Amino acid sequence: MLEIKEIYKNFKSHKKGIVKAVQGISFNVEPGRIFGLLGPNGAGKTTTLRIIATLLSPSKGDVLYNGKSIYTEKIEHRKRLGFVSGNTGLYDRLKPEEIVQYFGQLTGIDKKTINDRFNDIVELLDMKSILNKHCGKMSTGEKQKVSIARMMITNPDILILDEPTLGLDVLTSKTIVDFINESKKRGKTIILSTHILSEAEYLCDDIGIIHEGKLIYNGTLAKIFTNYPQQSLENIFLNLIGA
Amino acid sequence: MRWNLVKIIFKKEILDIFRDKRVIVSMIIVPLLAFPLLMVGVSYIMQLQIQKISTDVIKIGYSKNEEILKEVFHNNNIKLQKIQENSYKSLLTEKNIHFYIDVTRQNESYLFTTSFDRSKTANSIKYEKLQKSIRQFKDKKIEIALGKYNVPHSIFDIVKTKIENIASKKKMKNVFLALLLPYFLIIISLTGATYPAIDLTVGEKERGTLETLLSSPATRREIIVGKYLTTVLISIITALASLTSFTLTFKIVPASSAFSANISPVTFLISFFAIIPISMIFSALIFAISTFSKSVKEAQSYIQPLTMIVIFPAMVSFLPGIEPNMVNAFIPIINISLLLKSIFLLEINPTFLIITLSESFFLAFFFITLAFRLFDRESIIFKEE
């Protein structure tokens, strides 16, 4: 289980002074469940996800995985972590297989396993037509498939997905959504950040709403509808952030 | 440090960067082809021009003492043209004549006053030809005068001077090369390091690929070392391409040309090894600057003044009288410039070599450590926050 315990993150800004990006956020994510992190732009979602991915260190607080702090064993944590963001860039001059090989090898997976897994991923994400393309010449949807393939090659236990369907067409979005559902069935621990509330409603088991760096709601999807009956998730979200 | 991960990063960066056509063109093809074409072209044009100037008819304007001038300038390529004394300046300006010569005679002495536009290089070359005719005329007159007193012609040789050049032919051939090549190699190493260092650091940050890489199990230091080694290699390949093209060009151009020189395989090898430390320094320095920068544009704006700073110490090889010593051995870039110069002049001072190399490795280590520190700072890696 992934436990986010009272994390804070402050940044020093020349213009704004101390920026409190995350202020005492706590939540748990269990294997086989999807935690939806919702919030307006600049609420602190990406910072929270970067802290969980060990890209940033919290100013205060800790993140535990199976009871151990992820910061005491960063490399091991990164091996079991898959991180994809809607803004994730790919190497323009490389082909999908080369990117996947690269990240697979960095995680210490042997070439044969990488090749076997890659063949499965190509089938799953319907990537055959883009195998000989350089990533720089791909559409947004094709690129996102490669990003997912890159993440899946290491078969991570924890998936951090930051706006994974951002700017994608309906068909590609469906492929990604199906993949997230499939990963949940395989017992992965998933954190999904999204602006698309219908997607959150469809995929997530638990919901956390961040506003101005604070977690203003944390509970199951079922509970949020019990607490706010006869309202859509969009209305509940807008009410909670005071819009 | 897990070197197997560094190797994976290095291999990927090499594959990635060599697929970039800009790298192939600017780092390899241009140094390989542009310099030979430029130097052979310049050498050829220079020779053609000199040949043309020496065969050109020289037009001399005069207004008096025609007999004396005819006696002095009886060469077929010299044409005497009588003009009005007050019009010579306009005729010179309009290039109707190349020179105006006014000869005055007082008893047995002659005064030749030559007017011409000295800003034209061709005129200076032509003037040498006139001087030669005047000298011959002078010798003839002196000989006649001395003959009257029975003084033998050998009086001209009463004092003789002789120069013994202790420099070998090989060394003399490389004098021009030793002035020029250190400067070029230093600037080319800098150019070679600039593009990959920017592309692999702030370029990745800008394209959004760095975040993914940082979330992989490779540590920041392993990432930097892999990328740094790629930058050093590209810088060395660029300098090597230039050195090779210079070596071949110096062999191709005619021996009479100023660009003719002989880089032996040993000199080539030593110069190649002397390039490595400067490539390491530039790669590390630009790496640190690029890591610190928020965008590729910002990195370029920091690096442009750096190029200007590097140009001047690199030019030390052009300056006469500056020799390698224990003081300039410690001054970065100047020491490498002088080291390369001494390599081409075949007079390497081992102490100077050791100090220069040690200091260069120390500087490279210092800048790469700085890059490590910058890369560890979240505020720099995620600067947009």
Interface residues (C-beta under 8 A of the other chain):
Chain A: F11 K12 S13 V19 A21 T47 R50 A53 T54 L55 L56 S57 I75 R78 K79 L81 F83 S85 N87 T88 G89 L90 Y91 D92 R93 L94 E98 Y102 F103 Q105 L106 T107 G108 H134 S147 R150
Chain B: L5 I8 I9 K12 L15 D16 R19 D20 E204 R207 G208 T209 E211 T212 L214 S215 S216 P217 A218 T219 E378 S379 F382 E385
